């Protein structure tokens, strides 16, 4: 059986030799015809073949030991016909090679029988993105949220959430000017109630427990971190309430290093005066150096901007997502060498988010933010550009930010459940609040703190 790559996309079978791309024109169980931009001097040569398989949506590498039988000079490239053997031909490797060729040929035959090319044939078997729904937008932000959070739990689920609430540390994140003011001025129980009512969660059993931790600051925008006088008042109140404190700060700008160092030194001195420690969510490797070198009472934790993942709400429509979805559950935090690096620099806790895909939690005790999750963040703010120049593409660093994000947001198609807040795109995911088994799995994996954020 001969597989001719001109029948289908040439990316199904690709070749490499000494780092050079080689086009595979056709291949059988013992002969290959290739195009090479340069002459292959030796009669015997090695060729690496990567073959795609629809069964698992990934490439498999095979090493071919080739022997040239014919060379044809086509002026700009050479056509080389060679016999070959596969390393490990007597074992499973050779059978896997034949199986992949057969599966590719079967797809080619089916596509031809249906009168389709390979891409259209494969597209017909994939989930279809609902383009028509991209024209539907919510009229009001709060109206959209009410729709998302208007769900009813069974009595069994309520009981499960009550039980799970006792196994985790409940935290609330305050990340904007009005939330800072409300926290400072209001009775804390009234403040908690106000935050929950914005999401229609005031009766949810998960929040029957007391809040033990407060996150202060914004992990995505440097302009939303509280000014020193307000920060001092917030720290004093949080400490007086007996709350554990976590400071959140985003990326580190070159022109703000000195001012950030002064803020960090102020927080460290405040901790010394109060004989306490606070955690500091690090979202920039430069910030980690400052924390470890210039402070004694700040404990670094890994922020969400450094816990990089694909969190687009459209990811389920990607080709092969169903077959390869498990690969999206992990990132570099699931590697031992990175965890050892972080441990060396005093980072033990990692900040995760509840989003459309499950997170595979590494060993340790970590935090989970919900129900909002970050999809994309830019140092330059599209909302600032839109409000100051009516052109969101005219982006520049917002030196004197008017915090337009307190009043405006970018609306996206309703079915995506995402919003543009300032310099970030934020998504909403409610499964953690509707399915107790989801939270139970996370707790079993090492999540011991859940962090409520409200936009």
C-alpha positions in Angstrom: 0.0 0.0 0.0 1.4 3.4 -1.0 0.4 6.6 0.7 0.8 9.6 -1.6 0.9 12.8 0.5 -0.4 14.8 -2.4 -3.8 13.1 -1.8 -4.1 14.9 1.6 -2.5 17.6 3.6 1.3 17.2 3.5 1.4 18.0 7.2 0.1 14.5 8.0 3.6 13.1 7.2 6.6 15.3 7.6 10.3 14.6 7.4 13.4 16.1 8.9 17.1 15.4 8.3 19.9 17.2 10.2 17.4 20.0 11.2 16.3 20.5 7.5 12.7 20.1 6.4 12.1 17.2 4.0 8.9 16.8 2.1 7.6 13.3 2.0 5.9 12.7 -1.4 4.9 9.1 -0.8 5.7 6.2 1.5 5.1 2.5 1.7 6.1 -0.1 4.2 9.6 -0.2 2.7 10.1 2.7 0.3 10.0 6.5 0.6 10.0 9.2 -2.0 11.2 12.6 -0.7 12.0 16.1 -1.9 15.2 17.6 -0.5 16.5 21.2 -1.1 20.0 19.8 -1.1 21.7 16.7 -2.4 22.2 13.8 0.0 25.8 12.8 -0.6 25.7 9.4 1.1 24.0 6.4 -0.3 22.8 5.5 3.3 21.3 8.2 5.4 18.9 8.7 8.4 15.5 10.3 8.1 13.1 11.3 10.9 9.4 10.9 10.0 6.6 12.4 12.0 3.2 10.9 11.3 -0.1 12.3 12.5 -2.8 10.0 13.9 -6.5 11.0 14.1 -7.1 8.5 16.8 -5.1 10.4 19.4 -4.5 13.7 17.6 -0.8 13.7 18.0 2.4 13.0 16.0 4.5 9.9 16.4 8.2 10.0 15.4 9.8 7.2 13.5 13.5 6.8 12.6 14.1 5.5 9.0 17.5 4.0 8.0 17.4 4.8 4.3 19.4 3.6 1.3 19.2 5.7 -1.9 18.2 3.9 -5.1 17.5 6.9 -7.4 18.1 10.6 -7.5 16.4 13.1 -9.9 17.6 16.7 -10.2 14.6 19.1 -10.5 16.9 22.2 -10.5 15.5 23.7 -7.3 15.2 20.5 -5.4 16.1 16.8 -5.6 13.7 13.9 -5.7 15.2 10.9 -3.9 13.8 7.4 -3.9 15.1 5.2 -1.1 14.4 1.9 0.5 14.4 1.9 4.3 14.1 0.0 7.5 12.7 1.3 10.7 14.7 1.2 13.9 12.9 -1.4 15.9 11.3 -3.0 12.8 11.1 -6.4 14.4 8.9 -5.1 17.2 6.0 -2.9 18.0 7.5 0.1 16.3 7.1 -1.3 12.8 3.5 -2.4 13.5 2.7 1.1 14.8 4.2 2.6 11.7 2.0 0.4 9.4 -1.1 1.1 11.5 -0.6 4.8 11.2 -0.3 4.6 7.4 -3.5 2.5 7.2 -5.4 4.9 9.3 -4.3 7.9 7.2 -5.3 6.0 4.0 -8.7 5.2 5.4 -9.4 8.8 6.1 -8.3 9.7 2.6 -10.7 7.1 1.1 -13.6 8.2 3.2 -13.0 11.9 2.3 -12.8 11.0 -1.4 -16.0 8.9 -1.2 -17.8 11.9 0.3 -16.5 14.2 -2.3 -14.6 16.2 0.3 -11.0 17.3 0.8 -9.3 16.2 4.0 -9.9 19.4 5.9 -13.6 19.6 5.1 -14.0 15.9 5.9 -12.3 16.4 9.3 -14.2 19.6 10.0 -17.5 17.7 9.6 -16.6 15.5 12.5 -15.6 18.4 14.9 -17.9 20.4 17.2 -19.2 23.4 15.4 -18.5 26.9 16.8 -21.9 28.8 16.9 -20.9 31.8 14.9 -24.5 33.0 14.8 -24.4 33.5 18.5 -21.5 36.0 18.3 -24.1 38.6 17.2 -26.0 38.4 20.6 -24.8 40.7 23.4 -26.1 41.3 26.9 -27.7 44.7 27.3 -26.5 45.1 30.9 -23.6 43.6 32.8 -25.6 42.9 36.0 -28.4 41.3 33.9 -25.9 38.9 32.4 -24.5 38.0 35.9 -28.0 37.4 37.2 -28.6 34.9 34.5 -25.4 33.1 35.2 -26.0 32.9 39.0 -29.7 32.1 39.0 -29.4 28.4 39.7 -31.0 26.2 42.3 -29.2 23.5 44.3 -30.8 20.3 45.5 -30.9 19.6 49.2 -28.2 17.0 48.8 -25.9 19.5 47.1 -26.6 22.1 49.8 -25.5 19.7 52.4 -22.4 18.8 50.5 -21.4 22.4 50.1 -22.0 23.0 53.9 -19.7 20.1 54.6 -17.0 21.3 52.1 -17.0 24.8 53.5 -15.6 23.4 56.7 -12.6 21.9 54.9 -11.4 25.1 53.3 -10.2 28.6 54.2 -12.6 31.1 52.7 -11.0 34.3 51.4 -12.3 37.4 49.7 -10.4 39.5 47.2 -10.7 43.3 47.0 -9.2 44.6 43.9 -10.7 48.0 43.0 -11.2 51.5 44.5 -14.8 51.1 45.6 -14.1 47.7 47.1 -11.2 49.2 49.1 -13.5 51.9 50.4 -16.4 49.6 51.2 -14.0 47.2 53.1 -12.6 50.1 55.1 -15.8 51.9 55.9 -18.4 49.1 56.3 -19.0 46.6 59.1 -17.2 43.5 57.8 -20.3 41.2 57.9 -22.2 43.9 55.9 -19.3 44.1 53.4 -19.3 40.3 52.9 -23.1 40.4 52.4 -22.8 43.2 49.8 -20.1 41.3 47.9 -22.2 38.1 47.8 -25.4 39.8 46.8 -23.8 41.2 43.7 -23.6 37.6 42.5 -26.8 36.4 44.1 -24.8 34.1 46.4 -25.9 35.4 49.8 -27.8 32.2 50.5 -25.2 29.8 49.1 -24.1 27.2 51.6 -20.5 27.5 50.7 -20.4 30.9 52.4 -21.8 29.9 55.7 -18.3 29.8 57.2 -16.4 32.9 58.3 -14.0 34.7 56.0 -10.4 34.0 57.3 -8.3 35.7 54.6 -8.4 38.9 52.7 -6.6 39.6 49.4 -5.7 43.2 49.0 -4.7 44.6 45.6 -5.0 43.8 41.9 -3.0 41.0 40.2 -3.6 42.4 36.7 -3.4 46.2 36.8 -0.8 48.3 38.5 -3.1 51.3 38.5 -5.6 49.5 40.7 -3.3 49.0 43.7 -4.4 51.1 46.7 -2.4 54.3 47.5 -0.2 54.1 50.6 -2.6 56.1 52.9 -5.6 53.9 51.9 -3.5 50.7 52.0 -2.4 51.5 55.6 -6.0 51.9 56.7 -7.0 48.6 55.0 -4.1 46.7 56.6 -5.0 48.1 60.0 -8.6 47.0 59.7 -7.8 43.6 58.3 -5.3 43.0 61.1 -7.8 44.2 63.7 -10.4 41.7 62.4 -7.8 38.9 62.7 -7.8 38.2 59.0 -4.8 36.6 57.3 -3.5 39.1 54.7 -2.4 38.5 51.1 -1.0 41.4 49.1 -1.7 41.1 45.3 0.4 43.0 42.8 0.7 42.5 39.0 3.7 42.8 36.6 6.6 45.0 37.5 7.2 48.0 35.2 10.8 49.2 34.8 9.9 52.8 35.5 8.1 51.9 38.7 10.7 49.7 40.4 11.7 52.3 43.0 8.1 53.3 43.9 7.2 49.6 44.2 10.2 49.0 46.4 9.0 51.8 48.7 5.6 50.2 49.0 7.0 46.8 49.7 9.3 48.3 52.3 6.4 50.0 53.9 4.4 46.8 54.1 7.4 44.9 55.5 7.9 47.6 58.2 4.2 47.5 59.0 4.5 43.8 59.5 7.5 44.3 61.9 5.5 46.8 63.9 2.5 44.5 64.2 4.7 41.5 64.7 3.0 39.6 61.9 3.6 38.2 58.4 1.7 38.6 55.2 1.7 36.6 51.9 2.6 38.4 48.7 1.3 37.2 45.4 4.2 37.4 42.9 3.3 37.9 39.3 6.7 39.0 38.0 10.0 37.2 38.5 11.7 40.6 39.2 9.2 41.1 42.1 10.3 37.7 43.6 13.9 39.0 43.8 12.8 42.2 45.6 10.6 40.3 48.1 13.4 37.8 49.0 16.2 40.3 49.0 14.6 43.3 50.7 12.0 42.0 53.2 11.8 39.7 56.2 8.1 39.5 56.9 6.7 38.9 53.3 6.1 35.4 52.2 6.0 35.0 48.4 3.3 32.9 46.7 3.0 32.2 43.0 0.4 34.6 41.4 -2.0 33.8 38.6 -0.1 35.7 35.9 2.8 33.3 36.4 0.5 30.3 36.5 0.0 30.4 32.7 -2.7 28.3 31.2 -5.0 28.3 28.1 -8.3 29.5 29.6 -10.2 30.8 26.5 -13.9 29.9 26.8 -13.8 28.8 23.2 -11.2 26.1 23.7 -13.8 23.3 23.5 -14.2 24.0 19.8 -10.6 23.3 18.9 -9.9 20.4 16.7 -8.9 17.3 18.7 -9.8 19.0 22.0 -11.8 16.0 23.2 -8.9 13.6 22.5 -6.2 15.9 23.9 -8.1 17.8 26.7 -6.0 16.2 29.4 -3.0 18.0 28.1 -4.7 21.3 28.9 -5.0 20.4 32.6 -1.3 20.6 33.2 1.4 23.3 32.8 5.0 23.8 33.9 3.9 23.6 37.6 3.5 19.9 37.1 7.2 19.5 36.5 9.4 18.6 39.5 12.3 20.9 38.5 10.1 24.1 38.5 8.6 23.2 41.8 12.0 22.8 43.3 13.1 26.1 41.8 10.1 27.8 43.4 10.7 26.1 46.7 14.3 27.3 46.6 13.0 30.8 46.4 10.5 30.3 49.3 7.4 29.8 47.1 5.2 26.9 48.4 1.6 28.1 47.6 0.3 28.5 44.0 -2.7 30.5 43.0 -5.1 28.7 40.6 -8.4 29.7 39.0 -11.6 27.9 38.3 -12.2 28.1 34.6 -13.6 26.0 31.7 -10.9 23.3 32.1 -9.8 21.4 35.1 -6.5 22.2 36.7 -4.3 19.3 37.7 -3.0 20.5 41.1 0.6 19.6 42.0 1.5 18.4 45.5 1.1 21.0 48.3 -1.5 23.4 49.7 -2.8 25.9 47.1 -5.5 28.5 46.5 -8.3 28.5 44.0 -9.9 31.8 42.7 -13.5 31.8 41.6 -16.0 32.4 39.9 -14.1 34.9 37.7 -10.9 34.0 35.9 -8.3 35.9 33.9 -8.0 35.1 30.2 -5.7 37.9 28.9 -3.8 40.9 30.3 -1.9 43.7 28.7 0.3 46.4 30.2 -1.4 48.8 27.9 -5.1 49.3 28.5 -7.6 49.0 25.6 -10.3 50.6 27.8 -8.1 53.6 28.5 -7.4 54.0 24.8 -11.1 53.8 23.9 -12.1 56.3 26.5 -9.3 58.9 25.7 -9.1 58.6 22.0 -12.2 56.5 20.9 -9.8 54.0 19.4 -9.0 50.9 21.4 -6.0 50.2 19.2 -4.3 53.5 20.2 -2.9 51.9 23.3 -0.2 53.4 25.5 0.8 53.2 29.1 -1.8 54.9 31.3 0.3 57.2 33.4 -2.5 59.1 35.0 -5.3 56.6 35.0 -8.8 57.8 35.5 -10.0 54.3 36.4 -12.6 54.2 33.6 -13.0 50.5 34.5 -15.1 51.6 37.5 -17.8 52.7 35.0 -17.2 51.0 31.7 -16.4 47.6 30.3 -16.1 45.9 26.9 -18.9 43.6 26.0 -18.3 40.3 24.2 -20.8 37.8 22.7 -23.2 36.6 25.5 -22.6 32.9 25.0 -18.8 33.3 25.8 -19.4 34.6 29.3 -16.4 37.0 29.1 -16.0 40.7 29.7 -13.3 43.3 29.1 -12.4 45.0 32.3 -9.6 47.6 31.8 -6.5 45.9 30.6 -7.8 42.4 31.0 -10.3 40.0 29.6 -12.1 38.2 32.4 -14.3 35.1 32.2 -17.0 33.7 34.5 -17.3 30.0 35.4 -20.0 28.8 37.9 -19.4 25.1 38.0 -17.6 25.3 41.3 -20.8 26.8 42.8 -23.2 24.3 41.2 -21.3 21.0 41.4 -20.0 20.1 44.8 -18.0 17.2 43.4 -15.9 19.7 41.5 -14.9 21.5 44.7 -14.5 18.1 46.5 -12.0 17.0 43.8 -10.0 20.2 44.2 -9.9 19.9 48.0 -8.7 16.3 47.7 -6.0 17.5 45.3 -4.5 20.1 47.7 -6.7 23.2 47.4 -7.2 24.4 51.0 -8.2 28.0 50.3 -10.9 29.3 48.0 -10.8 33.0 47.0 -14.0 34.8 46.0 -13.5 37.7 43.6 -16.3 40.0 42.4 -16.3 42.3 39.4 
